[in-house]
């Protein structure tokens, strides 16, 4: 099952992200979806990022039970835990990057949670698509509108092989902080990746 998640506004708004299908709203994301005429199937968060008028708008349109403000997990982590438990194995998250840097990094590292290993979770904004590639062989598709592709190791010692890219690699050991695997490009619509350690793949384009 697939579901889309909206956390907050992206740099260029959310209209470009709207498409048919099920949606979940995280905190202010629930308000933004309702404003766009989309009724989220699930809502999550303490709603500390909405003002009184926005909260009144939310509650006029749907019943919402906020989580406590003092809690161990972020609103997005609570959301992803629940959606994975409900059986969603394909989750596209919009609005999880581009704001506070601590939130952005925490949201990216959420991809590495072992409890989410069975789900394909992507963080999407107007300029990037981020997803985890676990150890193994992968056939990856070029995302529409994205020119570049980069591969970031999460730890030293893993080896990476690439085929079908402008810059192919043959069993090259990755180093954290090295820029060898930044700004590659697809030659065709599909390419192959083999990694013996979990990595993050980022497809991106220049800002417009």
C-alpha positions as CSV (number, residue, x, y, z in Angstrom):
1,X,0.0,0.0,0.0
2,X,1.1,3.6,-0.8
3,X,0.4,6.8,1.1
4,X,1.6,10.4,0.9
5,X,2.6,12.4,3.9
6,X,2.7,16.2,4.2
7,X,4.7,17.7,7.1
8,X,4.7,21.4,6.2
9,X,5.1,23.8,3.3
10,X,7.8,23.2,0.8
11,X,9.8,26.0,-0.7
12,X,7.5,26.4,-3.6
13,X,4.3,25.4,-1.9
14,X,2.5,22.0,-1.9
15,X,0.4,22.3,-5.1
16,X,3.0,20.6,-7.2
17,X,3.1,17.7,-4.8
18,X,-0.7,17.1,-4.8
19,X,-1.7,13.9,-6.6
20,X,-4.5,11.4,-6.2
21,X,-4.2,8.8,-3.4
22,X,-4.3,8.6,0.3
23,X,-2.7,11.3,2.4
24,X,-1.6,11.7,6.1
25,X,-1.0,15.1,7.6
26,X,1.7,15.7,10.2
27,X,1.0,18.7,12.5
28,X,0.7,21.8,10.2
29,X,0.5,19.4,7.2
30,X,-3.0,18.5,8.2
31,X,-4.1,22.1,7.9
32,X,-2.4,22.6,4.6
33,X,-4.0,19.5,3.1
34,X,-7.5,20.6,4.3
35,X,-6.8,24.1,2.7
36,X,-6.1,22.3,-0.6
37,X,-9.4,20.4,-0.3
38,X,-7.7,17.1,0.6
39,X,-9.1,15.3,3.6
40,X,-6.2,13.4,5.3
41,X,-6.9,9.8,6.2
42,X,-4.7,10.1,9.3
43,X,-3.3,13.0,11.3
44,X,-0.4,13.1,13.7
45,X,1.3,15.6,15.9
46,X,0.9,18.0,18.8
47,X,-0.1,20.8,16.4
48,X,2.2,23.3,18.0
49,X,3.0,24.8,14.6
50,X,-0.6,26.0,13.9
51,X,-2.1,29.2,15.3
52,X,-5.6,29.4,16.9
53,X,-7.3,30.2,13.7
54,X,-5.7,27.3,11.8
55,X,-6.5,24.9,14.7
56,X,-10.2,26.1,14.6
57,X,-10.2,25.4,10.8
58,X,-8.8,21.9,11.3
59,X,-11.4,21.0,14.0
60,X,-14.2,22.3,11.9
61,X,-13.4,19.9,9.1
62,X,-12.3,16.8,11.1
63,X,-11.8,15.2,14.5
64,X,-8.2,15.3,15.6
65,X,-6.6,14.0,18.8
66,X,-3.2,15.8,19.4
67,X,-0.3,13.9,21.0
68,X,1.3,15.4,24.1
69,X,3.8,18.2,23.4
70,X,6.3,16.6,25.7
71,X,7.2,13.3,24.1
72,X,10.2,11.2,23.1
73,X,9.6,10.9,19.3
74,X,9.1,13.6,16.8
75,X,5.7,14.0,15.1
76,X,7.1,12.5,11.8
77,X,8.6,9.5,13.6
78,X,5.2,8.8,15.3
79,X,3.6,9.1,11.9
80,X,6.0,6.7,10.1
81,X,5.8,4.1,13.0
82,X,2.1,4.0,12.8
83,X,1.9,3.9,9.0
84,X,4.4,1.1,8.7
85,X,2.5,-0.8,11.5
86,X,-0.7,-0.3,9.4
87,X,1.0,-2.0,6.4
88,X,2.0,0.9,4.3
89,X,5.2,-0.2,2.5
90,X,5.5,2.8,0.1
91,X,5.5,6.2,1.8
92,X,6.3,9.6,0.1
93,X,7.0,12.3,2.6
94,X,6.7,16.0,1.5
95,X,7.9,19.0,3.5
96,X,10.3,17.2,5.7
97,X,13.4,19.2,4.6
98,X,14.4,22.8,4.1
99,X,13.5,24.2,7.4
100,X,15.4,23.9,10.7
101,X,18.6,22.0,10.0
102,X,18.3,19.8,13.1
103,X,14.8,18.7,11.9
104,X,16.0,18.1,8.3
105,X,18.9,15.9,9.4
106,X,16.8,14.0,11.9
107,X,14.2,13.4,9.2
108,X,16.9,12.1,6.8
109,X,18.3,9.8,9.5
110,X,14.8,8.5,10.1
111,X,15.3,6.6,6.9
112,X,17.9,4.4,8.6
113,X,15.6,3.1,11.4
114,X,15.6,-0.7,11.4
115,X,11.9,-0.7,12.2
116,X,11.3,0.9,8.8
117,X,13.5,-1.5,6.8
118,X,10.6,-3.2,5.0
119,X,9.1,0.1,3.8
120,X,10.3,2.2,0.8
121,X,10.2,5.7,2.4
122,X,11.2,8.7,0.2
123,X,11.7,12.3,1.4
124,X,10.7,14.6,-1.5
125,X,11.0,18.3,-2.0
126,X,11.0,20.5,-5.1
127,X,14.7,19.8,-5.6
128,X,15.5,16.4,-4.2
129,X,14.3,12.8,-3.7
130,X,16.0,10.9,-1.0
131,X,15.7,7.2,-0.2
132,X,17.7,4.4,1.5
133,X,19.3,1.6,-0.5
134,X,20.0,-1.4,1.8
135,X,22.9,-3.7,1.1
136,X,22.3,-5.7,-2.1
137,X,21.7,-5.4,-5.8
138,X,19.3,-2.7,-7.0
139,X,17.8,-1.5,-10.3
140,X,17.1,2.2,-9.8
141,X,15.0,4.4,-12.0
142,X,15.7,8.0,-13.0
143,X,13.2,10.3,-11.4
144,X,11.4,12.7,-13.7
145,X,12.8,16.2,-13.6
146,X,15.9,15.2,-11.7
147,X,19.3,15.5,-13.4
148,X,21.8,14.4,-10.8
149,X,22.2,11.3,-8.6
150,X,24.4,11.0,-5.5
151,X,25.2,8.1,-3.2
152,X,26.1,8.8,0.5
153,X,27.6,6.2,2.8
154,X,26.4,6.1,6.4
155,X,29.6,4.4,7.6
156,X,33.1,3.7,6.3
157,X,34.0,0.4,4.8
158,X,31.2,-0.4,2.4
159,X,31.9,-1.1,-1.3
160,X,29.9,0.4,-4.2
161,X,29.5,-0.7,-7.8
162,X,27.6,1.4,-10.3
163,X,26.5,0.5,-13.9
164,X,24.6,2.6,-16.4
165,X,25.8,6.0,-15.1
166,X,28.0,8.6,-16.6
167,X,30.6,7.6,-14.0
168,X,30.5,3.9,-13.3
169,X,32.3,2.3,-10.3
170,X,33.6,-1.2,-9.8
171,X,33.7,-2.3,-6.2
172,X,35.0,1.0,-4.8
173,X,35.3,1.4,-1.0
174,X,33.3,4.3,0.2
175,X,34.6,6.8,2.8
176,X,32.4,9.1,4.8
177,X,33.0,12.7,3.8
178,X,34.6,11.8,0.4
179,X,32.8,13.5,-2.6
180,X,33.6,10.8,-5.2
181,X,29.9,9.7,-5.4
182,X,28.3,13.2,-5.7
183,X,26.6,14.6,-8.8
184,X,26.6,11.5,-11.1
185,X,24.0,11.2,-13.9
186,X,22.0,8.4,-15.4
187,X,22.8,7.4,-19.0
188,X,19.4,5.8,-19.5
189,X,16.1,5.6,-17.6
190,X,17.4,2.7,-15.4
191,X,20.8,1.8,-13.9
192,X,22.2,-0.7,-11.5
193,X,23.6,-0.2,-8.0
194,X,25.3,-2.8,-5.9
195,X,26.3,-1.9,-2.3
196,X,27.4,-4.1,0.5
197,X,26.4,-1.5,3.1
198,X,23.3,0.7,3.5
199,X,23.6,4.0,1.6
200,X,21.4,7.0,0.9
201,X,20.6,7.8,-2.7
202,X,19.7,11.4,-3.6
203,X,18.3,12.4,-7.0
204,X,18.3,16.2,-7.4
205,X,18.2,19.1,-9.8
206,X,19.6,22.6,-9.6
207,X,17.3,25.2,-7.9
208,X,15.0,27.2,-10.2
